[in-house]
Amino acid sequence: MKTSTSVKSLALAVGLITSSGFLSAADLSAGDVINASNLDQRLSDTFLGDGIGTLLTDVQQKLIRDEGLVITLKDPEPIRLGDDYLAATQKYSGGVSFNTDTRMMEGWKAGIPFPNITEDTPNAAEKLIWNHNVAQPIKNYQDYSQFTYLFIDDERGLERTQEWVLLRYYMKGRLGEESTVEGNDDVLWKQLLYATYPADIRGLGLYTVRYDSPKLDDSWAYIKSVRRTRRLSGGTWMDPIGGTDQLNDDIEIFNAHPTWYPEYKLLGKRKILVVANSTVNPWDFDASGNAKFPIVDLDNAPYWNPKEQWEPREVWVVEAIAPPEHPYSKKVMYMDTEFPRFYMADVYDRKGEFWKWMNYSLRTIDTEDGDRGIVSMAGFTIDYQRRHATIFLNPIPKFNTPGVDGNSISLRQLEQAAVR
């Protein structure tokens, strides 16, 4: 009688375990999908030996469950960094140090200043931010001459599009050249950001000079109403870009001088699912309607989710504590451990509540001088409190376009762009 009861109890337990999914865990393959309907089951599955529950961040899981995010798995590909980039890192990184009193790095010339960071490295989080500040793998000239902003509402879908130009020229840390500095050594980069479409915003833009010091940016805006440029206050780095959901601080997820944030914390190192080798064309010039932007799920509410393939990459998790005058309280950002670019960020308001999610689709491309660089093909900034998104699409990116020097990026160029 006891044996029979034990057998029945064991059978019942096995049945309950099986029905709950514990015995049905699977090793997923490239092309398999994680969505709201199967998330609970998938969390106990694995992909290439790693548990799905550990590959997804808490925010990703929330967005899959509540916001319609769909993750399609992709086999990982190795990242091929530029030859000039690697050579400069090897040549110069040994001479770089970090000053804990000033929170500045010293002795940097080009390449990654701190390439050998571990979790035990003193001031590891700040050194990672310095890597990002001066050594994104984008060569010397970032040429986004035709990028698009999509403005999306979670009920109405795509509201409108705008076309912009982003040109950033590095005056310091120059790669593949005899000198790593062009002009004065106090300027890190110069940048033009201006609208070209539609007509009512054409010419709206900013000319910005970023210094290699805690000094705030010098910025000038073109004012259409008076057809003049106007110098702006140094606080523009945390102002919104036009009518977008992005701040200037959100370009490439983090766009502040490292000393402008009072504190950084290294939350650890882990493997997560990211878009490291984007396979989707962000903008199909021959298509119409929603098909024109195949990288965005414009057919299904909330209309702003990426349609991409996600692969596992090891990342640093860095928390940036914002200054009290900033709209954010903090950003939790995910940086590749092989090169200093962020894939994602979870953004929190001054009350500490989740506010925005940023997700960037990266791709390695050939540069105009025959080397390699890593570009953002798309950038999703989604405001879950406002229920609105701004999506950056970059269909024709270029690095190191010939015939450009530091004088090509200037206030005069902004004025000329405004009257074309």
LINWO-V756569 format. One line per field, one symbol per residue. phi: phi as a letter, one per 20 degrees, with the letter a starting at -180 (. if undefined). psi: psi as a letter, one per 30 degrees, with the letter a starting at -180 (. if undefined). burial: I if it has 9 or more other ideal C-beta (glycine too) atoms within 8 Angstrom, else O. A space follows every 10 residues. Layout:
# LINWO-V756569
phi: ???
psi: ???
burial: ???
This chain:
# LINWO-V756569
phi: .fffffffff fffffffffe ofedgcefcg nfddbffcgg ffgeecclnd fgfeedfgfg fffffdcmfd ddfcffcfed ffffffffff fdffedcdef femdecnfca mffcedfcfe fglgffffff gffdcffcld beddebdcdd dcdfdemfea ccdcccccde ecmfdmcfde cdmfeedebd bdcbecbfff dgnfacdcdd eeafgfgecc dedffdlcec fdffeffdef eldeeeegfe flmccdfgff efbcceepcb dcebdecgdd ffbefeecmf ffcfecefec gemcffdcdd cfcecedddd efffeffeea cdccdgfebe ceebbddcef enegcccdbd debecfefdn ecbddefbcd ddeeeelbcc deccfcfbcm gfndcfffdb ffffffffdf
psi: eeeeeeeeee eeeeeeeeff fffgkljllk flkkaefgee effflljhfk kefffkleee eeeeefggkk jkkkkkkkkj lkeeeeeeee efffgklkjf efgklkgkel ajeifhklff kkheeeeeee eeefhkigbf jjjifilkkk kkkfefbjel lkklkjkkkk flgkkglekf kkbkgfkelk kkjlkfkaef fkfkakkkjk lhlfklkkkk kkjeefhllk kllfgffgll jbglgkleff khekhlkeff kfkkkjfakl klklifikfk kfjjffllaf ffiffkiffk kgggkkilkk lkkklkjkkj jllffkflel kjljkkffli kkelkkkkaf fgkkelkkkk jlkklklfgg allkljfkkj jkjfefhlkk kkkifikkkh klgkafffjl eeeeeeefg.
burial: OOOOOOOOOO OOOIOOIIOO IOOOOOOIOO OIIIIOOIIO IIIIIIIOOI IIOOIIIOII IIIIOOIIII IIIIOIOOIO IIOIIIIIIO OIIOOIOIIO OOOIIOOIII IIIIIOIOOO IOOIIIIIII IIIIIIIIII IIIIOIIIII IIIIOOIIOO IIIIIIIIII IIIIIOOOOI OOOOOOIIII IIIIIIIOOO IIIIIIIIII IIOOOOIIII IIIIOOOOIO OIOIOIIIOI IOOIIIIIII IIIIIIIIOI IOOIOIOOOO IIIIIIIIOI OIIIOOOOOO OIIIIIIIOO OIIIIIIIII IIIIIIIIII IIOOOIOIII IIIIIIOOII IIIIIIIIIO OOOOIIIIII IIIIIOIOOO IIIIIIIIII IIIIOOIIII IIIIIOIIII IOOIOIOIII OOIIIOIIOO
